[in-house]
């Protein structure tokens, strides 16, 4: 698994902006993204955590 940046979005607008970055992927509570990154299937540059947004 390669290194990536982690960003916890504090608003929907911030999440939308971060998701527009090249290589960004959303994390919404599940571990699937992390599992895919470990196997090299997903290679995010930035993981944007949106689990707490409502």
GROMACS elastic network, one bead per residue, 0.5 to 0.9 nm:
[ bonds ]
;  ai    aj funct       b0    kb
    1    37     6  0.57492   500
    1    39     6  0.69321   500
    1    40     6  0.61480   500
    1    43     6  0.77684   500
    2    37     6  0.77960   500
    2    38     6  0.81948   500
    2    40     6  0.82146   500
    2    43     6  0.71772   500
    2    44     6  0.85349   500
    2    45     6  0.87880   500
    3    43     6  0.88836   500
    3    44     6  0.85634   500
    3    45     6  0.75933   500
    4    43     6  0.82718   500
    4    44     6  0.63586   500
    4    46     6  0.53772   500
    4    47     6  0.70099   500
    5    44     6  0.84012   500
    5    45     6  0.62136   500
    5    47     6  0.61621   500
    5    48     6  0.84961   500
    6    45     6  0.87726   500
    6    46     6  0.57247   500
    6    48     6  0.61527   500
    6    49     6  0.74462   500
    7    15     6  0.88339   500
    7    18     6  0.80465   500
    7    46     6  0.71269   500
    7    47     6  0.61522   500
    7    49     6  0.60849   500
    8    15     6  0.81563   500
    8    47     6  0.83699   500
    8    48     6  0.58236   500
    8    50     6  0.66645   500
    8    51     6  0.87323   500
    8    52     6  0.88202   500
    9    12     6  0.72891   500
    9    13     6  0.84457   500
    9    14     6  0.55639   500
    9    15     6  0.50610   500
    9    16     6  0.87925   500
    9    18     6  0.77940   500
    9    48     6  0.65024   500
    9    49     6  0.60946   500
    9    50     6  0.60710   500
    9    52     6  0.86532   500
    9    53     6  0.79855   500
   10    13     6  0.84182   500
   10    14     6  0.63801   500
   10    15     6  0.74060   500
   10    50     6  0.82164   500
   10    52     6  0.84707   500
   10    53     6  0.74511   500
   11    14     6  0.51212   500
   11    15     6  0.62186   500
   11    16     6  0.85938   500
   11    50     6  0.85473   500
   11    53     6  0.67087   500
   11    54     6  0.87961   500
   12    16     6  0.60823   500
   12    17     6  0.86275   500
   12    50     6  0.82208   500
   12    53     6  0.69353   500
   12    54     6  0.82643   500
   13    16     6  0.50244   500
   13    17     6  0.62296   500
   13    18     6  0.86150   500
   14    17     6  0.51328   500
   14    18     6  0.61107   500
   14    19     6  0.84760   500
   15    18     6  0.51082   500
   15    19     6  0.59177   500
   15    20     6  0.85888   500
   15    26     6  0.84704   500
   15    48     6  0.68481   500
   15    49     6  0.80194   500
   15    50     6  0.69283   500
   16    19     6  0.51542   500
   16    20     6  0.64283   500
   17    20     6  0.53244   500
   17    21     6  0.71092   500
   18    21     6  0.54597   500
   18    22     6  0.89824   500
   18    24     6  0.69953   500
   18    25     6  0.88938   500
   18    46     6  0.83226   500
   18    47     6  0.89081   500
   18    48     6  0.67681   500
   19    22     6  0.79949   500
   19    23     6  0.84554   500
   19    24     6  0.53719   500
   19    25     6  0.64570   500
   19    26     6  0.68702   500
   19    46     6  0.85679   500
   19    47     6  0.85992   500
   19    48     6  0.68581   500
   20    23     6  0.85206   500
   20    24     6  0.69368   500
   21    24     6  0.55031   500
   21    25     6  0.89253   500
   21    45     6  0.89122   500
   21    46     6  0.80181   500
   22    44     6  0.89410   500
   22    45     6  0.75724   500
   22    46     6  0.83613   500
   23    43     6  0.77419   500
   23    44     6  0.52083   500
   23    46     6  0.62331   500
   23    47     6  0.86051   500
   24    44     6  0.57388   500
   24    45     6  0.57943   500
   24    47     6  0.58091   500
   24    48     6  0.68654   500
   25    33     6  0.82522   500
   25    42     6  0.89583   500
   25    43     6  0.89375   500
   25    44     6  0.59784   500
   25    45     6  0.79092   500
   25    46     6  0.63571   500
   25    47     6  0.51117   500
   25    48     6  0.60868   500
   25    49     6  0.87441   500
   26    33     6  0.82700   500
   26    46     6  0.85297   500
   26    47     6  0.58078   500
   26    49     6  0.60417   500
   26    50     6  0.68223   500
   27    30     6  0.69640   500
   27    31     6  0.79890   500
   27    32     6  0.87244   500
   27    33     6  0.68221   500
   27    34     6  0.86374   500
   27    47     6  0.64217   500
   27    48     6  0.58047   500
   27    50     6  0.60253   500
   27    51     6  0.68349   500
   28    31     6  0.85437   500
   28    48     6  0.85264   500
   28    49     6  0.62280   500
   28    50     6  0.52764   500
   28    52     6  0.82377   500
   29    49     6  0.79669   500
   29    50     6  0.77279   500
   29    51     6  0.50950   500
   29    52     6  0.84920   500
   30    33     6  0.73078   500
   30    34     6  0.84661   500
   30    51     6  0.87468   500
   31    34     6  0.52949   500
   31    35     6  0.62299   500
   31    36     6  0.86657   500
   32    35     6  0.50399   500
   32    36     6  0.60650   500
   32    37     6  0.85092   500
   33    36     6  0.51076   500
   33    37     6  0.61149   500
   33    38     6  0.86210   500
   33    42     6  0.70494   500
   33    44     6  0.89973   500
   33    47     6  0.89398   500
   34    37     6  0.50326   500
   34    38     6  0.61823   500
   34    39     6  0.88354   500
   34    42     6  0.83080   500
   35    38     6  0.50871   500
   35    39     6  0.65252   500
   35    40     6  0.87387   500
   35    41     6  0.87036   500
   35    42     6  0.86021   500
   36    39     6  0.52786   500
   36    40     6  0.62038   500
   36    41     6  0.50966   500
   36    42     6  0.51824   500
   36    43     6  0.81083   500
   37    41     6  0.58369   500
   37    43     6  0.56200   500
   37    44     6  0.74688   500
   38    41     6  0.76909   500
   38    42     6  0.80207   500
   38    43     6  0.87973   500
   39    42     6  0.77048   500
   40    43     6  0.62859   500
   44    47     6  0.63845   500
   49    52     6  0.78750   500
   49    53     6  0.88899   500
   50    53     6  0.55047   500
   50    54     6  0.87885   500
   51    54     6  0.84084   500
